[in-house]
Amino acid sequence: MTDPADLALAHRLADRADAIARRHFSAAVVESRTKSDGSPVTDADREIEIVLRSLIRQEHPDDAFLGEEFGAHGRGRRRWIIDAIDGTASFLAGEPEWSTLIAVEEDGRVTLGMVSAPALGRRWWAGPDSGSWTGPCPSNSAAPVNQLALTEGGSAQDAVIGIWPPPSRLKQRERRVAARLARGVSRVRPPLDWTAADPAAPAPRKPSAGSGTCHGALLVATGQLDAFLLLGAGPWDIAPLIPVVQEAGGTFSDLTGQYRTDTGAALFARPGLHRQLLEIAASGD
């Protein structure tokens, strides 16, 4: 079961992150810089990570911490994993589909995951044997909370899956995997030529764009996609979504079928589809 104290703290962290993010989001100009990997980072990303790390250290001084912007701090069997702003490009564009991702990992397993999207007014959270839930934010809202539950996925040939990022941002091997999956299923979002790597091609929308969620894995957890493949990702992009999908009845692994968040790849799927999709992804190796 998810520790109720961890869940309560995660909601408080998310409330604090939401407040900081809203302040920056409503500013006339959101300042950003380009990181070494070519992705943008804003003052909001950095402020949220600093504040959340400080709050966690006050509550759990022995817990380790991993954040996208400032890396790892401390050692221990418990680790908090934070992505201050997931979807920074959307944040900078004034679009609502961005979020703060929060996870607790214990002995290599994620025991709590939370996604808070204040511009959408929604939050998703889960932990082992505690169910997967979605509700309003902030956490003191009186609006109803709903449990997520998935049905069986059927055949991969009939599946609709999401893949991200686009081919121009993938390595050659990743493009081959994406192309194999695209050929083996009914439909892919976004509908791109996954064998191509044209850097001049217009930037596509994420699979989650316009859907009322802010991460492709949430489309699986909420039944809007049969599967979602995330490539070139960090643990902070993956870990918080694992319990949300699994507790809804879905599945997670990297492309070798292992429960790992450090390989850069994550496959989330509706139950019954996971093994089929892994076999398609590996069929050319």
NUPAVO-42466 format. One record per residue (C-alpha): residue number from 1; residue in one letter; x, y, z. Coordinates in Angstrom, 3 decimals, padded with zeros to 6 digits. Layout:
<pts>
+-----+---+----------+----------+----------+
!   k ! r !     east !    north !       up !
+-----+---+----------+----------+----------+
! NUM ! A !        X !        Y !        Z !
...
+-----+---+----------+----------+----------+
</pts>
This chain:
<pts>
+-----+---+----------+----------+----------+
!   k ! r !     east !    north !       up !
+-----+---+----------+----------+----------+
!   1 ! M !  000.000 !  000.000 !  000.000 !
!   2 ! T !  001.070 !  003.573 ! -000.602 !
!   3 ! D !  002.215 !  005.275 !  002.593 !
!   4 ! P ! -000.540 !  007.836 !  003.374 !
!   5 ! A !  002.098 !  010.235 !  004.702 !
!   6 ! D !  003.997 !  010.076 !  001.397 !
!   7 ! L !  000.798 !  010.712 ! -000.543 !
!   8 ! A ! -000.119 !  013.673 !  001.661 !
!   9 ! L !  003.362 !  015.133 !  001.234 !
!  10 ! A !  003.250 !  014.591 ! -002.536 !
!  11 ! H ! -000.017 !  016.541 ! -002.715 !
!  12 ! R !  001.526 !  019.368 ! -000.676 !
!  13 ! L !  004.575 !  019.384 ! -002.952 !
!  14 ! A !  002.322 !  019.473 ! -005.991 !
!  15 ! D !  000.299 !  022.358 ! -004.524 !
!  16 ! R !  003.519 !  024.311 ! -003.985 !
!  17 ! A !  004.795 !  023.508 ! -007.477 !
!  18 ! D !  001.449 !  024.505 ! -008.974 !
!  19 ! A !  001.583 !  027.900 ! -007.276 !
!  20 ! I !  005.106 !  028.609 ! -008.516 !
!  21 ! A !  004.334 !  027.410 ! -012.033 !
!  22 ! R !  001.135 !  029.458 ! -012.269 !
!  23 ! R !  003.017 !  032.594 ! -011.242 !
!  24 ! H !  005.554 !  032.137 ! -014.028 !
!  25 ! F !  002.956 !  030.924 ! -016.545 !
!  26 ! S !  000.854 !  034.057 ! -016.099 !
!  27 ! A !  003.817 !  036.385 ! -016.601 !
!  28 ! A !  003.892 !  038.479 ! -019.750 !
!  29 ! V !  007.219 !  036.922 ! -020.749 !
!  30 ! V !  008.580 !  033.569 ! -019.567 !
!  31 ! E !  012.366 !  033.592 ! -019.686 !
!  32 ! S !  014.080 !  030.431 ! -020.919 !
!  33 ! R !  017.502 !  029.097 ! -021.774 !
!  34 ! T !  018.640 !  026.196 ! -023.937 !
!  35 ! K !  020.305 !  023.261 ! -022.168 !
!  36 ! S !  023.178 !  021.236 ! -023.576 !
!  37 ! D !  020.737 !  018.655 ! -024.982 !
!  38 ! G !  018.896 !  021.371 ! -026.933 !
!  39 ! S !  015.795 !  021.393 ! -024.713 !
!  40 ! P !  014.495 !  024.568 ! -023.054 !
!  41 ! V !  014.585 !  025.286 ! -019.324 !
!  42 ! T !  012.817 !  028.133 ! -017.546 !
!  43 ! D !  013.228 !  029.864 ! -014.219 !
!  44 ! A !  010.070 !  028.001 ! -013.153 !
!  45 ! D !  011.777 !  024.616 ! -013.682 !
!  46 ! R !  014.695 !  025.616 ! -011.519 !
!  47 ! E !  012.687 !  027.324 ! -008.772 !
!  48 ! I !  010.261 !  024.419 ! -008.405 !
!  49 ! E !  013.035 !  021.832 ! -008.166 !
!  50 ! I !  014.941 !  023.868 ! -005.562 !
!  51 ! V !  011.826 !  024.446 ! -003.438 !
!  52 ! L !  010.610 !  020.833 ! -003.610 !
!  53 ! R !  014.039 !  019.454 ! -002.759 !
!  54 ! S !  014.178 !  021.729 !  000.300 !
!  55 ! L !  010.694 !  020.676 !  001.457 !
!  56 ! I !  011.490 !  016.980 !  001.031 !
!  57 ! R !  014.743 !  017.377 !  002.958 !
!  58 ! Q !  012.835 !  018.967 !  005.845 !
!  59 ! E !  010.374 !  016.054 !  006.013 !
!  60 ! H !  012.718 !  013.196 !  005.072 !
!  61 ! P !  016.360 !  014.213 !  005.590 !
!  62 ! D !  017.608 !  010.673 !  004.884 !
!  63 ! D !  015.841 !  010.323 !  001.523 !
!  64 ! A !  017.758 !  010.727 ! -001.718 !
!  65 ! F !  016.609 !  013.098 ! -004.464 !
!  66 ! L !  016.845 !  013.115 ! -008.258 !
!  67 ! G !  015.702 !  016.061 ! -010.362 !
!  68 ! E !  015.997 !  016.833 ! -014.050 !
!  69 ! E !  017.642 !  020.225 ! -013.573 !
!  70 ! F !  020.102 !  019.708 ! -010.691 !
!  71 ! G !  020.680 !  015.963 ! -010.724 !
!  72 ! A !  021.107 !  013.571 ! -007.815 !
!  73 ! H !  021.531 !  014.447 ! -004.132 !
!  74 ! G !  022.102 !  012.000 ! -001.305 !
!  75 ! R !  021.939 !  008.235 ! -001.053 !
!  76 ! G !  019.412 !  005.897 !  000.459 !
!  77 ! R !  016.907 !  003.135 ! -000.192 !
!  78 ! R !  014.230 !  005.797 ! -000.719 !
!  79 ! R !  014.484 !  008.382 ! -003.464 !
!  80 ! W !  012.213 !  011.196 ! -004.604 !
!  81 ! I !  012.265 !  011.757 ! -008.377 !
!  82 ! I !  011.039 !  015.124 ! -009.679 !
!  83 ! D !  010.448 !  016.740 ! -013.057 !
!  84 ! A !  009.579 !  020.332 ! -012.178 !
!  85 ! I !  007.971 !  021.160 ! -015.531 !
!  86 ! D !  007.296 !  018.284 ! -017.915 !
!  87 ! G !  006.313 !  019.855 ! -021.219 !
!  88 ! T !  008.415 !  023.005 ! -021.024 !
!  89 ! A !  007.802 !  023.742 ! -024.710 !
!  90 ! S !  004.046 !  023.812 ! -024.081 !
!  91 ! F !  004.633 !  025.942 ! -020.977 !
!  92 ! L !  006.594 !  028.479 ! -023.019 !
!  93 ! A !  003.953 !  028.498 ! -025.760 !
!  94 ! G !  001.211 !  029.345 ! -023.282 !
!  95 ! E ! -000.470 !  025.964 ! -023.818 !
!  96 ! P ! -001.978 !  024.172 ! -020.782 !
!  97 ! E ! -000.566 !  020.679 ! -021.277 !
!  98 ! W !  002.407 !  020.744 ! -018.919 !
!  99 ! S !  002.797 !  019.321 ! -015.444 !
! 100 ! T !  004.954 !  018.596 ! -012.434 !
! 101 ! L !  005.924 !  014.930 ! -012.056 !
! 102 ! I !  006.614 !  013.472 ! -008.592 !
! 103 ! A !  007.644 !  009.920 ! -007.685 !
! 104 ! V !  008.880 !  008.005 ! -004.664 !
! 105 ! E !  011.153 !  005.053 ! -005.381 !
! 106 ! E !  011.995 !  002.475 ! -002.707 !
! 107 ! D !  014.571 ! -000.252 ! -003.316 !
! 108 ! G !  014.293 !  000.255 ! -007.066 !
! 109 ! R !  010.468 !  000.165 ! -007.255 !
! 110 ! V !  008.237 !  003.198 ! -007.620 !
! 111 ! T !  005.807 !  003.282 ! -004.698 !
! 112 ! L !  004.096 !  006.571 ! -005.521 !
! 113 ! G !  003.535 !  008.513 ! -008.695 !
! 114 ! M !  001.839 !  011.866 ! -009.175 !
! 115 ! V !  001.214 !  014.189 ! -012.116 !
! 116 ! S ! -000.142 !  017.662 ! -011.393 !
! 117 ! A ! -001.311 !  019.846 ! -014.284 !
! 118 ! P ! -002.564 !  023.123 ! -012.797 !
! 119 ! A ! -003.401 !  024.797 ! -016.114 !
! 120 ! L ! -005.725 !  021.862 ! -016.802 !
! 121 ! G ! -006.958 !  021.810 ! -013.212 !
! 122 ! R ! -006.245 !  018.063 ! -013.007 !
! 123 ! R ! -004.062 !  015.709 ! -011.017 !
! 124 ! W ! -003.350 !  011.976 ! -011.362 !
! 125 ! W ! -001.767 !  009.753 ! -008.682 !
! 126 ! A ! -001.283 !  006.121 ! -007.693 !
! 127 ! G !  000.742 !  003.691 ! -005.634 !
! 128 ! P !  000.970 ! -000.122 ! -005.305 !
! 129 ! D ! -002.334 ! -001.711 ! -004.225 !
! 130 ! S ! -003.876 !  001.740 ! -003.762 !
! 131 ! G ! -005.564 !  002.220 ! -007.129 !
! 132 ! S ! -005.013 !  004.877 ! -009.782 !
! 133 ! W ! -006.910 !  008.115 ! -009.373 !
! 134 ! T ! -007.605 !  011.428 ! -011.021 !
! 135 ! G ! -009.031 !  014.517 ! -009.406 !
! 136 ! P ! -008.845 !  018.280 ! -009.297 !
! 137 ! C ! -005.994 !  020.432 ! -008.118 !
! 138 ! P ! -005.312 !  021.926 ! -005.676 !
! 139 ! S ! -005.672 !  018.995 ! -003.306 !
! 140 ! N ! -008.170 !  020.777 ! -001.022 !
! 141 ! S ! -010.773 !  021.043 ! -003.786 !
! 142 ! A ! -014.187 !  019.539 ! -003.051 !
! 143 ! A ! -014.625 !  018.271 ! -006.627 !
! 144 ! P ! -015.004 !  014.489 ! -007.063 !
! 145 ! V ! -012.107 !  012.064 ! -007.434 !
! 146 ! N ! -012.392 !  009.204 ! -009.939 !
! 147 ! Q ! -010.624 !  005.841 ! -010.088 !
! 148 ! L ! -009.024 !  004.746 ! -013.374 !
! 149 ! A ! -009.561 !  001.214 ! -014.716 !
! 150 ! L ! -008.538 ! -000.276 ! -018.061 !
! 151 ! T ! -009.964 ! -003.116 ! -020.151 !
! 152 ! E ! -008.031 ! -005.731 ! -022.132 !
! 153 ! G ! -006.244 ! -004.468 ! -025.223 !
! 154 ! G ! -006.860 ! -007.242 ! -027.784 !
! 155 ! S ! -004.627 ! -007.537 ! -030.838 !
! 156 ! A ! -001.700 ! -005.248 ! -031.565 !
! 157 ! Q ! -002.847 ! -005.079 ! -035.206 !
! 158 ! D ! -005.910 ! -003.148 ! -034.039 !
! 159 ! A ! -004.077 ! -000.925 ! -031.548 !
! 160 ! V ! -003.681 !  002.841 ! -031.600 !
! 161 ! I ! -000.398 !  003.878 ! -030.005 !
! 162 ! G !  001.505 !  007.058 ! -029.310 !
! 163 ! I !  005.237 !  007.503 ! -029.868 !
! 164 ! W !  007.362 !  010.422 ! -028.709 !
! 165 ! P !  009.590 !  012.310 ! -029.467 !
! 166 ! P !  009.432 !  012.769 ! -033.282 !
! 167 ! P !  011.952 !  011.060 ! -035.602 !
! 168 ! S !  014.185 !  014.133 ! -035.932 !
! 169 ! R !  014.995 !  013.859 ! -032.209 !
! 170 ! L !  015.611 !  010.100 ! -032.185 !
! 171 ! K !  018.760 !  008.079 ! -032.722 !
! 172 ! Q !  018.840 !  005.731 ! -035.697 !
! 173 ! R !  018.137 !  002.619 ! -033.614 !
! 174 ! E !  015.211 !  004.358 ! -031.896 !
! 175 ! R !  013.755 !  005.323 ! -035.276 !
! 176 ! R !  013.926 !  001.707 ! -036.384 !
! 177 ! V !  012.047 !  000.582 ! -033.276 !
! 178 ! A !  009.429 !  003.302 ! -033.762 !
! 179 ! A !  009.018 !  002.404 ! -037.443 !
! 180 ! R !  008.533 ! -001.301 ! -036.646 !
! 181 ! L !  005.852 ! -000.482 ! -034.118 !
! 182 ! A !  004.164 !  001.920 ! -036.537 !
! 183 ! R !  003.981 ! -000.826 ! -039.168 !
! 184 ! G !  002.649 ! -003.407 ! -036.709 !
! 185 ! V ! -000.331 ! -001.505 ! -035.329 !
! 186 ! S ! -003.478 !  000.096 ! -036.703 !
! 187 ! R ! -002.575 !  003.753 ! -036.111 !
! 188 ! V !  000.159 !  005.896 ! -034.568 !
! 189 ! R ! -000.072 !  009.345 ! -033.021 !
! 190 ! P !  001.404 !  011.585 ! -034.252 !
! 191 ! P !  001.047 !  010.122 ! -037.787 !
! 192 ! L !  004.624 !  010.562 ! -039.001 !
! 193 ! D !  007.103 !  008.743 ! -041.192 !
! 194 ! W !  009.084 !  007.209 ! -038.330 !
! 195 ! T !  011.919 !  006.137 ! -040.654 !
! 196 ! A !  012.708 !  009.759 ! -041.554 !
! 197 ! A !  014.904 !  012.198 ! -039.679 !
! 198 ! D !  014.246 !  015.496 ! -041.433 !
! 199 ! P !  015.379 !  018.237 ! -039.019 !
! 200 ! A !  013.579 !  020.820 ! -041.146 !
! 201 ! A !  010.186 !  019.114 ! -040.771 !
! 202 ! P !  007.579 !  021.122 ! -038.834 !
! 203 ! A !  007.428 !  020.216 ! -035.169 !
! 204 ! P !  004.482 !  017.833 ! -034.610 !
! 205 ! R !  002.129 !  017.953 ! -031.654 !
! 206 ! K !  002.633 !  015.496 ! -028.825 !
! 207 ! P !  000.171 !  012.576 ! -028.712 !
! 208 ! S ! -001.353 !  014.164 ! -025.617 !
! 209 ! A ! -002.017 !  017.554 ! -027.224 !
! 210 ! G ! -005.672 !  018.558 ! -027.171 !
! 211 ! S ! -006.698 !  015.503 ! -025.142 !
! 212 ! G ! -006.978 !  017.009 ! -021.684 !
! 213 ! T ! -003.839 !  015.279 ! -020.409 !
! 214 ! C ! -000.210 !  016.329 ! -020.327 !
! 215 ! H !  001.789 !  013.088 ! -020.728 !
! 216 ! G !  001.340 !  010.315 ! -023.280 !
! 217 ! A !  001.258 !  007.624 ! -020.594 !
! 218 ! L ! -001.829 !  009.281 ! -019.117 !
! 219 ! L ! -003.589 !  008.600 ! -022.418 !
! 220 ! V ! -003.014 !  004.910 ! -021.702 !
! 221 ! A ! -004.113 !  005.152 ! -018.064 !
! 222 ! T ! -007.304 !  006.957 ! -019.092 !
! 223 ! G ! -008.075 !  004.609 ! -022.005 !
! 224 ! Q ! -007.466 !  007.133 ! -024.795 !
! 225 ! L ! -004.512 !  005.208 ! -026.272 !
! 226 ! D ! -003.748 !  001.493 ! -026.301 !
! 227 ! A ! -000.029 !  002.087 ! -025.725 !
! 228 ! F !  002.577 !  004.811 ! -025.529 !
! 229 ! L !  006.306 !  004.528 ! -026.274 !
! 230 ! L !  008.578 !  007.185 ! -024.820 !
! 231 ! L !  012.165 !  007.251 ! -026.092 !
! 232 ! G !  015.261 !  009.148 ! -024.977 !
! 233 ! A !  013.652 !  009.865 ! -021.621 !
! 234 ! G !  015.049 !  010.386 ! -018.132 !
! 235 ! P !  013.867 !  008.607 ! -014.965 !
! 236 ! W !  011.906 !  011.764 ! -014.027 !
! 237 ! D !  009.864 !  011.383 ! -017.264 !
! 238 ! I !  009.076 !  007.732 ! -016.576 !
! 239 ! A !  008.950 !  006.898 ! -012.857 !
! 240 ! P !  005.920 !  009.011 ! -011.834 !
! 241 ! L !  003.773 !  007.425 ! -014.547 !
! 242 ! I !  004.526 !  003.795 ! -013.691 !
! 243 ! P !  002.085 !  003.433 ! -010.767 !
! 244 ! V ! -000.570 !  005.547 ! -012.495 !
! 245 ! V ! -000.641 !  003.156 ! -015.472 !
! 246 ! Q ! -000.083 ! -000.081 ! -013.554 !
! 247 ! E ! -002.672 !  000.580 ! -010.865 !
! 248 ! A ! -005.211 !  001.337 ! -013.607 !
! 249 ! G ! -004.527 ! -002.190 ! -014.893 !
! 250 ! G ! -001.928 ! -001.335 ! -017.527 !
! 251 ! T !  001.674 ! -002.437 ! -017.933 !
! 252 ! F !  005.143 ! -000.904 ! -018.056 !
! 253 ! S !  008.661 ! -001.936 ! -019.027 !
! 254 ! D !  011.633 ! -000.758 ! -021.022 !
! 255 ! L !  012.133 ! -002.227 ! -024.498 !
! 256 ! T !  013.812 ! -005.354 ! -023.103 !
! 257 ! G !  010.809 ! -006.090 ! -020.901 !
! 258 ! Q !  012.539 ! -005.045 ! -017.684 !
! 259 ! Y !  011.265 ! -002.794 ! -014.893 !
! 260 ! R !  013.862 ! -000.065 ! -015.355 !
! 261 ! T !  013.710 !  003.711 ! -015.588 !
! 262 ! D !  017.345 !  004.307 ! -016.557 !
! 263 ! T !  017.459 !  002.950 ! -020.130 !
! 264 ! G !  015.799 !  005.956 ! -021.776 !
! 265 ! A !  012.852 !  003.909 ! -023.080 !
! 266 ! A !  009.429 !  003.261 ! -021.576 !
! 267 ! L !  006.531 !  001.277 ! -023.011 !
! 268 ! F !  003.160 !  001.747 ! -021.314 !
! 269 ! A !  000.290 ! -000.401 ! -022.575 !
! 270 ! R ! -003.251 ! -001.557 ! -022.023 !
! 271 ! P ! -003.334 ! -005.083 ! -020.486 !
! 272 ! G ! -002.875 ! -007.886 ! -023.006 !
! 273 ! L ! -000.851 ! -005.827 ! -025.493 !
! 274 ! H !  002.524 ! -005.409 ! -023.847 !
! 275 ! R !  004.220 ! -008.655 ! -024.926 !
! 276 ! Q !  002.882 ! -008.307 ! -028.480 !
! 277 ! L !  004.315 ! -004.806 ! -028.795 !
! 278 ! L !  007.694 ! -005.792 ! -027.337 !
! 279 ! E !  007.938 ! -008.600 ! -029.896 !
! 280 ! I !  007.144 ! -006.203 ! -032.743 !
! 281 ! A !  009.707 ! -003.696 ! -031.449 !
! 282 ! A !  012.405 ! -006.388 ! -031.291 !
! 283 ! S !  011.493 ! -008.134 ! -034.548 !
! 284 ! G !  014.303 ! -006.552 ! -036.548 !
! 285 ! D !  017.096 ! -007.051 ! -033.993 !
+-----+---+----------+----------+----------+
</pts>
